[in-house]
Amino acid sequence: MNEAASSVSGPARVALAVAYPLLAHWASHDGGGALAALALADLVVFVVLDGLLALRPAPWAIAAALLAALAALARTPYAQMLLLTPPVLFNAWLAWWFARSLRAPREGLITRIVAALHDCAPRDLDPPLYRYTRSLTALWAWTMALLTAANAALALIAVPDGLLARLGYLPSPSITQEQWSWFANIINYGVLGAMFAGEYLVRRQRFPERPESGFFDFLRRMARLGPRFWKELFST
């Protein structure tokens, strides 16, 4: 990807990430397939964005095929049903990545991020901070796993577009589609945001010697790690 495309990728990805839960929540309240297809189209573009900006044929072909399929599903109930899957898959994928990073010889994801902020190798962190970041990585893995289970359970009992309802079974207990959406598209990400901010306050108290001057400086330093760092962090 050239420099111009790389400079567009970050802001565009953030905009798409913010737009998706809002579009999905709107679609769930609206109940129509068109908005559901639009929300899923946002997700498709988010996933293949780098390939689209690099003008690679394969991502463009994949995006075109998926967007055409979503357009065909826009007038069917299946678009609403597909909205049930991203919260489950997203949390499951992150739970797997956090847990996987704790297996030797890898280093925990949080450990690698904190080491990068301290401009050192993970093993060069102070031992208490090193152990804390590994424990925190495990906590994130468990949190994501619990959110995966919660989202999957709620997707089963949502009415009218939950899995059991679509299979012809009236679940008991049940929740409305709007209630499912509040958890999956709003509360779910609120939990992650609150955990991120709360953990920063805990770490600031436990480890006062820090490279940043405050929370917003911490966010700026995280952003300055750059797209390459984040791509390598989640690479195999």
Backbone hydrogen bonds, N-H to C=O, Kabsch-Sander energy under -0.5 kcal/mol:
donor,donor_aa,acceptor,acceptor_aa,energy
6,S,2,N,-2.4
7,S,3,E,-2.0
8,V,4,A,-1.1
9,S,5,A,-1.9
10,G,6,S,-1.0
12,A,8,V,-2.2
13,R,9,S,-2.7
14,V,10,G,-2.2
15,A,11,P,-2.4
16,L,12,A,-2.4
17,A,13,R,-2.5
18,V,14,V,-2.4
19,A,15,A,-2.2
20,Y,16,L,-2.0
22,L,18,V,-0.9
23,L,19,A,-2.9
24,A,20,Y,-3.1
25,H,21,P,-2.3
26,W,22,L,-2.3
27,A,23,L,-2.8
28,S,24,A,-2.1
29,H,25,H,-1.8
30,D,26,W,-2.5
31,G,27,A,-2.9
36,A,32,G,-1.0
37,A,33,G,-2.7
38,L,34,A,-2.0
39,A,35,L,-2.5
40,L,36,A,-2.2
41,A,37,A,-2.2
42,D,38,L,-2.0
43,L,39,A,-1.5
44,V,40,L,-2.2
45,V,41,A,-2.4
46,F,42,D,-2.1
47,V,43,L,-2.1
48,V,44,V,-2.0
49,L,45,V,-0.6
49,L,46,F,-0.6
52,L,48,V,-2.1
53,L,49,L,-2.7
54,A,50,D,-1.8
55,L,52,L,-1.1
56,R,51,G,-2.3
60,W,56,R,-1.5
61,A,57,P,-2.6
62,I,58,A,-2.8
63,A,59,P,-2.9
64,A,60,W,-2.5
65,A,61,A,-2.3
66,L,62,I,-2.6
67,L,63,A,-2.8
68,A,64,A,-2.1
69,A,65,A,-2.0
70,L,66,L,-2.4
71,A,67,L,-2.2
72,A,68,A,-1.8
73,L,69,A,-1.6
74,A,70,L,-0.9
76,T,73,L,-2.2
79,A,73,L,-0.7
79,A,76,T,-0.8
81,M,77,P,-1.6
82,L,78,Y,-2.3
83,L,79,A,-1.0
84,L,81,M,-1.5
85,T,82,L,-1.5
88,V,84,L,-0.6
89,L,85,T,-2.7
90,F,86,P,-3.1
91,N,87,P,-1.7
92,A,88,V,-2.3
93,W,89,L,-2.6
94,L,90,F,-2.2
95,A,91,N,-2.5
96,W,92,A,-2.2
97,W,93,W,-2.3
98,F,94,L,-2.7
99,A,95,A,-2.4
100,R,96,W,-2.9
101,S,97,W,-1.7
102,L,99,A,-1.4
103,R,100,R,-1.6
106,R,103,R,-2.0
112,R,108,G,-2.5
113,I,109,L,-2.1
114,V,110,I,-2.7
115,A,111,T,-2.4
116,A,112,R,-2.1
117,L,113,I,-2.1
118,H,114,V,-1.8
119,D,116,A,-0.9
120,C,115,A,-2.4
124,D,121,A,-1.7
125,L,122,P,-1.5
130,Y,126,D,-2.9
131,R,127,P,-2.7
132,Y,128,P,-2.2
133,T,129,L,-2.5
134,R,130,Y,-1.7
135,S,131,R,-2.3
136,L,132,Y,-2.5
137,T,133,T,-2.0
138,A,134,R,-2.0
139,L,135,S,-2.1
140,W,136,L,-2.4
141,A,137,T,-2.0
142,W,138,A,-2.4
143,T,139,L,-2.5
144,M,140,W,-2.6
145,A,141,A,-2.1
146,L,142,W,-2.5
147,L,143,T,-2.4
148,T,144,M,-2.3
149,A,145,A,-2.2
150,A,146,L,-2.5
151,N,147,L,-2.7
152,A,148,T,-2.4
153,A,149,A,-2.5
154,L,150,A,-2.4
155,A,151,N,-2.1
156,L,152,A,-1.3
157,I,153,A,-1.3
158,A,154,L,-0.9
159,V,175,I,-2.0
162,G,158,A,-1.2
163,L,155,A,-1.8
164,L,156,L,-1.4
166,R,162,G,-2.3
167,L,163,L,-1.4
168,G,165,A,-1.2
169,Y,164,L,-2.8
175,I,157,I,-1.7
177,Q,159,V,-1.3
180,W,176,T,-2.3
181,S,177,Q,-2.2
182,W,178,E,-2.2
183,F,179,Q,-1.7
184,A,180,W,-3.1
185,N,181,S,-2.8
186,I,181,S,-0.7
186,I,182,W,-0.8
187,I,182,W,-3.3
188,N,183,F,-2.9
190,G,186,I,-2.0
191,V,187,I,-2.8
192,L,188,N,-1.4
193,G,189,Y,-2.4
194,A,190,G,-2.7
195,M,191,V,-2.3
196,F,192,L,-2.3
197,A,193,G,-2.4
198,G,194,A,-2.8
199,E,195,M,-2.4
200,Y,196,F,-1.5
201,L,197,A,-1.6
202,V,198,G,-2.0
203,R,199,E,-2.9
204,R,200,Y,-2.2
205,Q,201,L,-1.6
206,R,202,V,-2.3
207,F,203,R,-2.8
210,R,208,P,-1.2
218,F,214,G,-2.3
219,L,215,F,-2.2
220,R,216,F,-2.2
221,R,217,D,-2.6
222,M,218,F,-2.1
223,A,219,L,-2.3
224,R,220,R,-2.2
225,L,221,R,-0.6
225,L,222,M,-0.9
226,G,223,A,-1.4
229,F,225,L,-0.6
230,W,226,G,-1.7
231,K,227,P,-2.5
232,E,228,R,-2.5
233,L,229,F,-2.3
234,F,230,W,-1.4
235,S,232,E,-1.2
